[in-house]
Amino acid sequence: MRTQLPIYRLLSAFGNWASPLGKSKALSIIFGVAFLGFVFAVFVLSIFLPVYNYDAVPYVANVLQLGGLSDVTVHNQAWGAIQSATSETDFVELSNGDAYRTRQSSDAGAFASVLPLYSVKLGYSYLLSFAQDAKAMVTLASWTSHLSALVLGITSFLWMYRSRSIQGGVLVVSFLLLMNYLELARAIGPDIVVAAFTLIGLYLWLQKRVWVSMVLLFVALLFRPDTVILLFAFVLISFLFKTEKWPALITFMCGLAVSIWVQKSMGHPGWWTHYYFSNVTIQPTLEGFEPVFSIVAWLKGFARGIFMSITNFNWVAVFAALVFGLGAMVKYGFQFTHRQAALIATCILTIGGKFLVFPLPDSRMYLVFMLAILLTCLEVWKPDFSWSKSKTKT
């Protein structure tokens, strides 16, 4: 007779106590409560232990600059707002942690020159503009991250709940921890906001609420223009899988037009300059910096992205595990619907497209797409960890 592990005995005992719910439903309650507990614990922790990362400074400064203030005033107010929110030790690290930060914190002109790289996140700038001053912007930006992380967690819970896969929550928690969900909840930036909009949009698309989904993904594009790659992936998939073509095509064309307009109107230096700055060699100032395109430099940036992704972040290993698990599910007879397969293909194309166009190694860039793949796999799998005597083999 196979010996039952203590944890199975405990869960089985709870199932008996919770009768007539049954062991499976009792376990689902346990996993559901535990998952929500994790999400709300992260939310509370992010409120009491926020992180004021470097990018918070240019995001705040960008809004001040759009208000017509001089470069010196923008510089002083943005850095002053972050200084008032952080400890002395943290501020020293933010302002003088390396040569680049030292230059940005001491040279208003150099600092102003890099702000167009942040101004293309138009939706985020508009959101922060509701704050009355720079200090209020920092507070608003922090709360936006906290609440967006909460929305992302609750959306994941509802996805599992409605698909009766709530016992897979333990895998989702592990995934979120590996993908730096806690840090995203604590830090300032639009990425967690984009992830929340995107996850809701992907789920609604799966439920055939296509136009609502496209609206949410368009809003996500306003917060991060490279969301246009996701919209393009939807266009490709709509032809390959014969899903709704016009909503995907119209949204992509609108998103592409808005992205081009924002880039030009905000003085963005262009893809190659941004690529070189972020992936090849960071520049202390973008004043007069116009690098000539070089295939060697592009390959250097791409190689750096691969190396940093493997050595400093978890997303490559997690993605490999997801693909392996997906393949195993197909091999062992799990049936994906046409739409589920289309959504997974869209997410895989988007991950590859984002890294090919701009190989940033950070896990935050790919979190939501891998989360959607995981939740879709759980929806098909519907894991059930309940144990009963009938399952005990002799």
Secondary structure per residue as TSV (DSSP state, phi and psi in degrees):
chain	resnum	aa	ss	phi	psi
A	1	M	-	360.0	135.1
A	2	R	-	-71.2	129.7
A	3	T	-	-77.7	131.0
A	4	Q	-	-79.0	134.8
A	5	L	-	-68.6	153.0
A	6	P	H	-54.2	-38.0
A	7	I	H	-64.6	-36.8
A	8	Y	H	-68.0	-38.5
A	9	R	H	-62.3	-41.8
A	10	L	H	-64.2	-46.2
A	11	L	H	-66.4	-37.4
A	12	S	H	-64.1	-40.1
A	13	A	H	-63.7	-39.8
A	14	F	H	-64.6	-38.7
A	15	G	H	-62.5	-40.6
A	16	N	H	-64.7	-41.2
A	17	W	H	-65.8	-34.7
A	18	A	T	-84.6	1.9
A	19	S	T	-53.4	138.1
A	20	P	T	-91.0	15.9
A	21	L	S	-59.1	-35.2
A	22	G	-	90.2	153.9
A	23	K	H	-64.4	-41.7
A	24	S	H	-63.2	-44.6
A	25	K	H	-68.5	-37.8
A	26	A	H	-61.5	-42.4
A	27	L	H	-64.7	-38.2
A	28	S	H	-62.2	-37.9
A	29	I	H	-63.1	-44.1
A	30	I	H	-60.4	-50.8
A	31	F	H	-64.7	-38.6
A	32	G	H	-65.0	-45.7
A	33	V	H	-64.4	-41.7
A	34	A	H	-63.0	-41.9
A	35	F	H	-65.8	-46.2
A	36	L	H	-63.3	-36.2
A	37	G	H	-61.2	-41.1
A	38	F	H	-62.5	-47.1
A	39	V	H	-61.7	-45.5
A	40	F	H	-72.6	-30.0
A	41	A	H	-64.4	-41.6
A	42	V	H	-63.7	-40.8
A	43	F	H	-61.3	-48.3
A	44	V	H	-65.4	-43.8
A	45	L	H	-61.6	-39.3
A	46	S	H	-66.3	-30.2
A	47	I	H	-70.5	-43.8
A	48	F	H	-85.0	-21.0
A	49	L	S	-129.6	62.9
A	50	P	-	-70.4	158.6
A	51	V	-	-115.7	128.9
A	52	Y	-	-104.8	89.0
A	53	N	-	-78.2	165.7
A	54	Y	T	-59.0	-40.7
A	55	D	T	-60.7	-18.3
A	56	A	H	-60.9	-34.1
A	57	V	H	-66.0	-55.2
A	58	P	H	-65.9	-29.0
A	59	Y	H	-63.9	-43.6
A	60	V	H	-66.8	-44.2
A	61	A	H	-61.9	-36.3
A	62	N	H	-59.9	-42.5
A	63	V	H	-66.1	-41.0
A	64	L	H	-63.7	-39.2
A	65	Q	H	-66.2	-39.0
A	66	L	H	-64.9	-20.9
A	67	G	T	-80.2	0.0
A	68	G	T	91.2	10.1
A	69	L	-	-76.7	157.4
A	70	S	-	-70.8	162.0
A	71	D	H	-59.9	-40.9
A	72	V	H	-66.2	-43.6
A	73	T	H	-64.2	-43.8
A	74	V	H	-59.1	-46.2
A	75	H	H	-60.5	-48.3
A	76	N	H	-66.3	-42.8
A	77	Q	H	-69.7	-41.1
A	78	A	H	-65.7	-49.3
A	79	W	H	-67.5	-33.8
A	80	G	H	-66.1	-37.3
A	81	A	H	-65.5	-42.3
A	82	I	H	-69.1	-37.7
A	83	Q	H	-62.7	-38.0
A	84	S	H	-71.3	-21.3
A	85	A	H	-92.9	-17.1
A	86	T	S	-112.5	166.4
A	87	S	-	-75.8	165.1
A	88	E	H	-61.9	-40.8
A	89	T	H	-64.6	-44.9
A	90	D	H	-64.6	-37.6
A	91	F	H	-68.6	-36.8
A	92	V	H	-60.4	-41.0
A	93	E	H	-66.3	-41.5
A	94	L	H	-66.8	-38.3
A	95	S	H	-94.5	-20.9
A	96	N	H	-140.2	25.6
A	97	G	S	-69.0	-24.4
A	98	D	S	-155.2	178.8
A	99	A	H	-63.1	-37.8
A	100	Y	H	-63.6	-47.3
A	101	R	H	-65.9	-36.1
A	102	T	H	-61.4	-43.3
A	103	R	H	-65.6	-42.4
A	104	Q	H	-67.1	-34.2
A	105	S	H	-81.6	-13.8
A	106	S	H	-114.8	-14.8
A	107	D	-	-122.5	104.7
A	108	A	H	-63.7	-35.7
A	109	G	H	-67.1	-45.2
A	110	A	H	-63.9	-39.7
A	111	F	H	-63.2	-43.9
A	112	A	H	-65.3	-29.6
A	113	S	H	-68.6	-25.5
A	114	V	H	-93.6	-7.1
A	115	L	T	-62.4	-31.8
A	116	P	H	-58.7	-22.9
A	117	L	H	-66.6	-25.0
A	118	Y	H	-98.1	-24.7
A	119	S	H	-68.9	-18.8
A	120	V	T	-71.5	-13.8
A	121	K	-	-80.2	65.3
A	122	L	H	-60.3	-41.7
A	123	G	H	-61.7	-39.4
A	124	Y	H	-67.5	-42.0
A	125	S	H	-61.6	-42.4
A	126	Y	H	-63.5	-41.0
A	127	L	H	-61.1	-47.3
A	128	L	H	-68.0	-23.3
A	129	S	T	-66.6	-13.8
A	130	F	T	-72.7	-17.4
A	131	A	S	-74.0	152.4
A	132	Q	S	-79.3	-31.9
A	133	D	S	-150.4	-178.4
A	134	A	H	-62.7	-40.5
A	135	K	H	-63.9	-40.5
A	136	A	H	-67.0	-32.3
A	137	M	H	-62.6	-41.2
A	138	V	H	-61.4	-44.8
A	139	T	H	-63.7	-45.0
A	140	L	H	-63.4	-41.2
A	141	A	H	-63.1	-40.6
A	142	S	H	-63.5	-47.7
A	143	W	H	-65.9	-32.0
A	144	T	H	-62.4	-41.8
A	145	S	H	-66.1	-44.4
A	146	H	H	-59.3	-48.4
A	147	L	H	-70.3	-35.6
A	148	S	H	-65.5	-39.4
A	149	A	H	-63.7	-38.8
A	150	L	H	-63.7	-43.9
A	151	V	H	-62.4	-41.4
A	152	L	H	-60.8	-44.0
A	153	G	H	-65.9	-43.9
A	154	I	H	-67.1	-38.4
A	155	T	H	-61.5	-40.9
A	156	S	H	-61.6	-41.9
A	157	F	H	-62.7	-46.6
A	158	L	H	-64.6	-37.0
A	159	W	H	-59.6	-48.2
A	160	M	H	-67.5	-39.2
A	161	Y	H	-64.4	-46.1
A	162	R	H	-71.5	-23.5
A	163	S	T	-98.8	6.4
A	164	R	T	56.6	42.3
A	165	S	-	-123.7	28.1
A	166	I	G	-62.6	-25.8
A	167	Q	G	-69.8	-11.2
A	168	G	G	-80.4	1.5
A	169	G	H	-58.0	-30.3
A	170	V	H	-63.1	-35.2
A	171	L	H	-71.9	-36.2
A	172	V	H	-67.4	-40.4
A	173	V	H	-61.2	-46.1
A	174	S	H	-60.0	-42.7
A	175	F	H	-60.7	-48.1
A	176	L	H	-63.0	-38.2
A	177	L	H	-65.6	-42.0
A	178	L	H	-66.7	-28.0
A	179	M	T	-96.8	17.8
A	180	N	T	62.2	36.9
A	181	Y	H	-59.5	-39.8
A	182	L	H	-62.1	-43.8
A	183	E	H	-66.5	-37.5
A	184	L	H	-63.8	-37.0
A	185	A	H	-67.6	-31.2
A	186	R	H	-87.4	-28.6
A	187	A	S	-91.3	167.4
A	188	I	-	-98.4	134.2
A	189	G	S	158.6	161.6
A	190	P	S	-82.8	-8.2
A	191	D	H	-64.3	-40.5
A	192	I	H	-71.0	-29.8
A	193	V	H	-65.6	-46.0
A	194	V	H	-60.3	-41.8
A	195	A	H	-61.8	-40.6
A	196	A	H	-65.3	-48.3
A	197	F	H	-61.1	-42.2
A	198	T	H	-66.9	-44.1
A	199	L	H	-62.8	-42.7
A	200	I	H	-62.6	-42.8
A	201	G	H	-62.4	-42.3
A	202	L	H	-65.6	-40.6
A	203	Y	H	-65.3	-43.1
A	204	L	H	-64.9	-35.8
A	205	W	H	-62.4	-41.1
A	206	L	H	-61.9	-31.0
A	207	Q	T	-89.3	11.0
A	208	K	T	67.8	22.2
A	209	R	-	-92.9	67.1
A	210	V	H	-67.7	-48.0
A	211	W	H	-67.0	-39.1
A	212	V	H	-63.2	-41.4
A	213	S	H	-58.9	-46.5
A	214	M	H	-64.9	-35.6
A	215	V	H	-63.2	-44.3
A	216	L	H	-65.3	-39.3
A	217	L	H	-68.8	-32.2
A	218	F	H	-66.5	-39.8
A	219	V	H	-62.8	-41.1
A	220	A	H	-59.6	-37.1
A	221	L	H	-62.4	-34.0
A	222	L	H	-65.6	-26.7
A	223	F	H	-88.5	-25.4
A	224	R	-	-151.9	105.0
A	225	P	G	-60.2	-25.7
A	226	D	G	-71.1	0.9
A	227	T	G	-62.6	-15.4
A	228	V	H	-59.9	-26.2
A	229	I	H	-66.1	-39.4
A	230	L	H	-63.0	-43.2
A	231	L	H	-64.1	-37.8
A	232	F	H	-67.1	-37.7
A	233	A	H	-62.0	-38.4
A	234	F	H	-63.3	-37.2
A	235	V	H	-63.0	-47.9
A	236	L	H	-60.0	-45.0
A	237	I	H	-66.8	-33.2
A	238	S	H	-62.8	-29.9
A	239	F	H	-84.6	-39.5
A	240	L	H	-70.2	-39.2
A	241	F	T	-104.0	-0.4
A	242	K	T	57.7	47.3
A	243	T	-	-96.6	-170.4
A	244	E	-	-63.0	111.5
A	245	K	H	-82.8	-46.7
A	246	W	H	-64.5	-44.0
A	247	P	H	-58.2	-42.9
A	248	A	H	-65.9	-44.5
A	249	L	H	-67.1	-44.3
A	250	I	H	-64.4	-44.0
A	251	T	H	-65.4	-41.0
A	252	F	H	-62.4	-45.9
A	253	M	H	-64.0	-41.4
A	254	C	H	-64.5	-42.9
A	255	G	H	-64.5	-40.4
A	256	L	H	-64.5	-42.8
A	257	A	H	-63.6	-44.0
A	258	V	H	-64.5	-40.7
A	259	S	H	-62.0	-44.1
A	260	I	H	-64.6	-43.4
A	261	W	H	-63.3	-45.2
A	262	V	H	-63.0	-42.5
A	263	Q	H	-61.1	-43.1
A	264	K	H	-72.7	-44.3
A	265	S	H	-70.3	-27.5
A	266	M	T	-93.8	3.6
A	267	G	T	72.2	27.3
A	268	H	-	-63.9	136.3
A	269	P	-	-72.7	-7.8
A	270	G	-	107.9	164.5
A	271	W	H	-59.4	-47.0
A	272	W	H	-67.9	-42.8
A	273	T	H	-61.4	-42.8
A	274	H	H	-66.0	-41.5
A	275	Y	H	-59.8	-47.7
A	276	Y	I	-62.9	-44.1
A	277	F	I	-61.9	-44.2
A	278	S	I	-87.8	-29.0
A	279	N	I	-116.3	-18.0
A	280	V	I	-108.5	-70.0
A	281	T	-	-142.5	119.2
A	282	I	-	-68.1	139.7
A	283	Q	-	-108.7	137.5
A	284	P	S	-66.3	-25.0
A	285	T	-	-151.4	149.1
A	286	L	-	-99.8	5.4
A	287	E	T	-64.8	114.9
A	288	G	T	74.5	9.2
A	289	F	-	-91.3	108.9
A	290	E	-	-137.5	79.2
A	291	P	-	-68.1	141.6
A	292	V	-	-77.4	138.2
A	293	F	-	-60.5	136.8
A	294	S	-	-140.0	127.7
A	295	I	H	-64.8	-31.4
A	296	V	H	-66.1	-43.9
A	297	A	H	-66.0	-38.1
A	298	W	H	-62.5	-44.8
A	299	L	H	-65.0	-36.8
A	300	K	H	-62.1	-43.6
A	301	G	H	-65.6	-38.7
A	302	F	H	-67.6	-42.6
A	303	A	H	-63.7	-40.3
A	304	R	H	-61.5	-42.1
A	305	G	H	-60.9	-42.5
A	306	I	H	-65.3	-47.5
A	307	F	H	-61.0	-47.2
A	308	M	H	-67.1	-36.4
A	309	S	H	-62.3	-39.8
A	310	I	H	-77.8	-39.7
A	311	T	H	-89.5	-30.4
A	312	N	H	-111.0	-12.4
A	313	F	-	-135.3	167.6
A	314	N	S	-103.3	-7.4
A	315	W	H	-65.9	-32.3
A	316	V	H	-65.6	-45.9
A	317	A	H	-64.3	-40.7
A	318	V	H	-65.9	-41.3
A	319	F	H	-64.0	-41.6
A	320	A	H	-61.7	-41.3
A	321	A	H	-64.3	-39.2
A	322	L	H	-64.3	-45.4
A	323	V	H	-63.5	-41.8
A	324	F	H	-62.0	-45.8
A	325	G	H	-63.0	-39.9
A	326	L	H	-61.7	-44.6
A	327	G	H	-62.9	-39.5
A	328	A	H	-64.8	-39.0
A	329	M	H	-63.2	-42.4
A	330	V	H	-64.9	-43.3
A	331	K	H	-61.6	-39.1
A	332	Y	T	-94.0	18.6
A	333	G	T	92.7	10.7
A	334	F	-	-72.5	133.9
A	335	Q	-	-100.3	115.3
A	336	F	-	-92.4	138.0
A	337	T	-	-70.7	165.0
A	338	H	H	-57.1	-41.0
A	339	R	H	-72.6	-39.1
A	340	Q	H	-62.6	-42.2
A	341	A	H	-63.4	-38.1
A	342	A	H	-65.1	-40.9
A	343	L	H	-65.5	-43.8
A	344	I	H	-62.1	-43.5
A	345	A	H	-62.1	-39.4
A	346	T	H	-61.4	-44.6
A	347	C	H	-66.4	-40.7
A	348	I	H	-65.2	-43.3
A	349	L	H	-60.6	-40.1
A	350	T	H	-66.4	-43.2
A	351	I	H	-60.0	-48.1
A	352	G	H	-63.4	-40.9
A	353	G	H	-66.2	-43.1
A	354	K	H	-62.8	-42.7
A	355	F	H	-71.4	-35.5
A	356	L	H	-66.7	-43.0
A	357	V	H	-74.7	-39.3
A	358	F	S	-150.7	90.3
A	359	P	-	-76.3	61.6
A	360	L	-	-72.3	136.8
A	361	P	-	-87.0	-7.4
A	362	D	-	-67.4	136.1
A	363	S	G	-61.5	-30.0
A	364	R	G	-59.3	-24.5
A	365	M	G	-69.9	-23.8
A	366	Y	T	-121.8	-2.5
A	367	L	H	-54.2	-52.7
A	368	V	H	-66.1	-33.3
A	369	F	H	-72.8	-39.7
A	370	M	H	-70.9	-33.4
A	371	L	H	-63.9	-41.4
A	372	A	H	-63.7	-39.3
A	373	I	H	-62.6	-46.5
A	374	L	H	-60.9	-46.1
A	375	L	H	-65.3	-35.2
A	376	T	H	-67.8	-40.8
A	377	C	H	-63.2	-41.1
A	378	L	H	-65.0	-35.1
A	379	E	H	-61.4	-36.1
A	380	V	H	-78.9	-42.4
A	381	W	H	-69.3	-43.8
A	382	K	-	49.7	64.2
A	383	P	-	-59.2	139.3
A	384	D	-	-135.0	108.6
A	385	F	-	-96.5	13.1
A	386	S	-	-68.5	152.2
A	387	W	-	-130.0	134.4
A	388	S	-	-140.6	166.2
A	389	K	G	-61.1	-28.6
A	390	S	G	-68.5	-21.1
A	391	K	G	-92.4	-6.3
A	392	T	-	-78.6	123.9
A	393	K	-	-92.1	141.1
A	394	T	-	-106.1	360.0
